[in-house]
Amino acid sequence: MDDVEQLASLIGVPSGRRDARDWPVIEESLGLRLPTDYKELVERLPDGTFRGGLRVNRPGDHRGAPWDFLGFYAHRLDDLRTWRDGGHAAVPHPIFPEPGGLLPWASGARLEPICWLTTGDEPDGWPVTVTDAEFGTWRTFPGPAAQFLLAAVEGRLEDWPAIRAPDGAPAFERSRRP
């Protein structure tokens, strides 16, 4: 069973569920190909939060155009750039659209950016990089997005920034947003 199907099974999503997206248009607007497992996560799983706060960003979030990948999260990248350029945070990586830059694909309960480090030409090999809300602590997970979410749901990332799973937090909670 692949990682996305394992997540779907863990959170009780029936097989066959799909929320199709126009990935060629989304990727063209971004100027990058996106990882395969991320596209599967968006299409296969409903919107919601994992382990008390982790949420996968979806194209069109926050009433944006359905092809707009960054949307609100473009502002988070601007914040990160401002903090870095003003000397308020030591950002150890470039920031998208800089080559190899951090590109947010999820967020924590306090909108902490959970990013890919877009190094190399193969998006399926991009590692996941996580920071706290103040951009002070950074950690890198060597696997793709679905493996990162599985590790979070299984409780293997409790000491990571952006992972706040209070005792008894469900593995997944569907969004109440329209």
C-alpha positions as CSV (number, residue, x, y, z in Angstrom):
1,M,0.0,0.0,0.0
2,D,1.5,3.4,-0.9
3,D,1.8,6.2,1.6
4,V,-1.3,8.2,0.4
5,E,-3.5,5.0,0.5
6,Q,-2.1,4.2,4.0
7,L,-3.0,7.7,5.2
8,A,-6.5,7.4,3.6
9,S,-7.0,4.1,5.4
10,L,-5.7,5.5,8.8
11,I,-8.2,8.5,8.6
12,G,-11.1,6.5,7.3
13,V,-11.4,7.9,3.8
14,P,-13.4,5.5,1.5
15,S,-11.5,4.2,-1.5
16,G,-12.2,5.8,-4.8
17,R,-12.6,9.4,-3.5
18,R,-11.2,11.9,-6.0
19,D,-11.1,15.7,-6.2
20,A,-9.6,16.1,-9.6
21,R,-7.5,19.2,-10.3
22,D,-6.0,20.7,-13.5
23,W,-2.4,20.0,-12.5
24,P,-0.9,21.2,-15.8
25,V,-2.5,24.6,-15.4
26,I,-1.6,24.8,-11.7
27,E,2.0,23.8,-12.4
28,E,2.3,26.2,-15.3
29,S,1.1,29.1,-13.1
30,L,3.7,28.2,-10.5
31,G,6.5,27.5,-12.9
32,L,7.4,24.2,-11.3
33,R,6.2,20.6,-11.5
34,L,4.8,19.4,-8.1
35,P,5.5,16.1,-6.4
36,T,3.3,13.2,-7.4
37,D,2.3,12.3,-3.8
38,Y,1.2,15.9,-3.1
39,K,-1.2,15.8,-6.1
40,E,-2.5,12.4,-4.8
41,L,-3.0,13.8,-1.3
42,V,-5.0,16.8,-2.6
43,E,-7.2,14.6,-4.9
44,R,-7.6,11.6,-2.5
45,L,-8.0,13.1,0.9
46,P,-10.6,15.7,2.1
47,D,-9.6,19.1,3.4
48,G,-8.9,19.0,7.1
49,T,-6.2,18.8,9.8
50,F,-3.9,16.0,10.8
51,R,-2.8,15.5,14.4
52,G,-4.2,18.7,15.9
53,G,-3.2,21.2,13.3
54,L,-1.3,20.1,10.2
55,R,-3.1,21.1,7.1
56,V,-2.3,20.4,3.4
57,N,-2.5,23.6,1.3
58,R,-4.7,23.2,-1.7
59,P,-4.8,25.2,-4.9
60,G,-7.6,27.7,-4.6
61,D,-7.4,27.9,-0.8
62,H,-8.9,31.0,0.8
63,R,-11.2,31.7,-2.1
64,G,-8.4,31.9,-4.6
65,A,-8.5,30.8,-8.2
66,P,-8.6,27.0,-8.6
67,W,-5.2,27.1,-10.4
68,D,-3.5,29.3,-7.8
69,F,-1.1,27.2,-5.8
70,L,0.4,29.8,-3.5
71,G,-2.5,32.1,-2.8
72,F,-2.4,33.2,0.9
73,Y,0.9,31.4,1.3
74,A,2.7,33.8,-1.0
75,H,2.3,36.3,2.0
76,R,4.0,33.8,4.3
77,L,6.9,33.6,1.9
78,D,7.1,37.4,1.9
79,D,7.1,37.3,5.7
80,L,9.9,34.8,5.7
81,R,11.9,37.0,3.2
82,T,11.3,40.1,5.3
83,W,12.5,38.4,8.5
84,R,15.5,37.0,6.7
85,D,16.5,40.2,4.9
86,G,15.9,42.3,8.1
87,G,18.2,40.0,10.1
88,H,15.4,38.8,12.4
89,A,15.7,35.1,11.4
90,A,18.5,32.9,10.2
91,V,16.8,31.2,7.2
92,P,19.1,28.3,6.2
93,H,17.6,27.9,2.7
94,P,16.7,30.0,-0.3
95,I,13.1,31.1,-0.6
96,F,10.9,30.4,-3.6
97,P,11.1,31.6,-6.4
98,E,14.9,31.6,-5.7
99,P,16.5,28.4,-7.2
100,G,16.1,25.5,-4.7
101,G,13.9,27.7,-2.6
102,L,11.4,26.8,0.2
103,L,7.9,26.2,-1.2
104,P,5.1,25.8,1.3
105,W,2.7,22.8,0.7
106,A,1.2,22.6,4.2
107,S,1.0,24.6,7.4
108,G,0.9,24.0,11.2
109,A,-1.7,25.1,13.7
110,R,0.0,28.6,14.0
111,L,0.4,28.8,10.2
112,E,4.0,27.6,10.5
113,P,5.1,26.9,6.9
114,I,5.8,23.3,6.0
115,C,7.8,23.5,2.8
116,W,9.6,21.5,0.2
117,L,13.2,22.4,-0.4
118,T,12.9,22.5,-4.2
119,T,16.4,21.3,-4.9
120,G,17.0,19.4,-8.1
121,D,14.9,18.7,-11.2
122,E,12.9,15.8,-9.7
123,P,10.1,17.1,-7.4
124,D,9.4,13.6,-6.0
125,G,12.8,13.8,-4.4
126,W,12.2,17.1,-2.6
127,P,12.7,16.9,1.2
128,V,10.2,18.5,3.6
129,T,11.5,21.4,5.7
130,V,9.7,22.6,8.7
131,T,10.1,25.7,10.9
132,D,8.3,27.3,13.8
133,A,6.1,30.4,13.6
134,E,9.0,32.7,14.4
135,F,11.3,31.0,11.8
136,G,13.9,30.2,14.5
137,T,14.0,26.4,14.5
138,W,14.4,24.4,11.3
139,R,14.2,20.6,10.7
140,T,14.4,18.7,7.4
141,F,12.6,15.4,6.9
142,P,14.2,13.3,4.1
143,G,11.0,11.9,2.6
144,P,8.1,13.2,0.6
145,A,5.0,14.9,1.8
146,A,2.9,11.7,2.4
147,Q,5.7,10.1,4.4
148,F,5.9,13.2,6.5
149,L,2.2,13.2,7.2
150,L,2.3,9.5,8.1
151,A,5.1,10.1,10.5
152,A,3.1,13.0,12.1
153,V,-0.1,10.9,12.4
154,E,1.9,8.0,13.8
155,G,3.4,10.3,16.5
156,R,7.0,10.1,15.2
157,L,7.5,13.9,14.9
158,E,6.3,15.1,18.3
159,D,9.4,17.2,19.0
160,W,9.3,18.9,15.6
161,P,8.3,22.6,15.0
162,A,4.7,22.9,13.8
163,I,3.7,19.5,15.2
164,R,1.3,20.1,18.1
165,A,-0.6,17.0,18.8
166,P,-2.3,17.4,22.2
167,D,-3.1,14.2,24.0
168,G,-6.2,12.6,22.4
169,A,-5.9,14.7,19.2
170,P,-7.6,12.7,16.4
171,A,-5.4,11.5,13.5
172,F,-7.5,13.6,11.2
173,E,-10.4,16.1,11.5
174,R,-12.4,17.2,8.4
175,S,-12.5,20.9,7.7
176,R,-15.7,22.8,8.6
177,R,-14.8,25.5,6.0
178,P,-17.1,25.7,3.0
